[in-house]
C-alpha cells in the first residue's frame, strides 16, 4: 500500500503523524495534523505519496504512518546529515526513534 492509498481511505478529520522510516528504527517527521491537511501538503507529504507504507498503527486515536525511505538500509546520519555530528539525545537530532514516537503518543493520550 502506498501513502496515497492510505490517505485516500482514511477519514479526513483523523489525526495523522507521518514519518519516513528506515531499517534502524530512525523516523524523520514529515507531517503531523489532520488527514485533510496532509492530502493538501505540497511541501512535505506530496513527494511521499507514492512511497510504500512500511508500518501503520492507531491505538491512541492518532494514526501513525511510516513510509519506506528510499535508502532504507542506511542510517539517517549517514545519508541525510553526513557533514554534521549528531548527539545521542533526542533534542540533538532531527529524527525520532520508534520508542520516542510511542512516548509521544502516550503523552498525547494522557494530555487529551
Secondary structure as the mmCIF struct_conf table of DSSP 4:
data_model
#
loop_
_struct_conf.conf_type_id
_struct_conf.id
_struct_conf.beg_label_comp_id
_struct_conf.beg_label_asym_id
_struct_conf.beg_label_seq_id
_struct_conf.end_label_comp_id
_struct_conf.end_label_asym_id
_struct_conf.end_label_seq_id
STRN STRN1 UNK A 2 UNK A 2
HELX_RH_AL_P HELX_RH_AL_P1 UNK A 3 UNK A 8
TURN_TY1_P TURN_TY1_P1 UNK A 9 UNK A 9
BEND BEND1 UNK A 10 UNK A 10
TURN_TY1_P TURN_TY1_P2 UNK A 12 UNK A 13
STRN STRN2 UNK A 15 UNK A 21
TURN_TY1_P TURN_TY1_P3 UNK A 23 UNK A 24
BEND BEND2 UNK A 25 UNK A 25
STRN STRN3 UNK A 26 UNK A 34
HELX_RH_AL_P HELX_RH_AL_P2 UNK A 35 UNK A 40
TURN_TY1_P TURN_TY1_P4 UNK A 42 UNK A 45
HELX_RH_3T_P HELX_RH_3T_P1 UNK A 46 UNK A 48
TURN_TY1_P TURN_TY1_P5 UNK A 49 UNK A 50
BEND BEND3 UNK A 51 UNK A 51
STRN STRN4 UNK A 52 UNK A 52
STRN STRN5 UNK A 53 UNK A 57
BEND BEND4 UNK A 59 UNK A 61
STRN STRN6 UNK A 62 UNK A 68
HELX_LH_PP_P HELX_LH_PP_P1 UNK A 69 UNK A 69
TURN_TY1_P TURN_TY1_P6 UNK A 70 UNK A 73
BEND BEND5 UNK A 74 UNK A 74
HELX_RH_AL_P HELX_RH_AL_P3 UNK A 76 UNK A 79
TURN_TY1_P TURN_TY1_P7 UNK A 80 UNK A 80
BEND BEND6 UNK A 81 UNK A 81
TURN_TY1_P TURN_TY1_P8 UNK A 82 UNK A 83
BEND BEND7 UNK A 84 UNK A 84
BEND BEND8 UNK A 88 UNK A 89
HELX_RH_3T_P HELX_RH_3T_P2 UNK A 90 UNK A 92
BEND BEND9 UNK A 93 UNK A 94
STRN STRN7 UNK A 95 UNK A 97
HELX_RH_AL_P HELX_RH_AL_P4 UNK A 98 UNK A 111
#
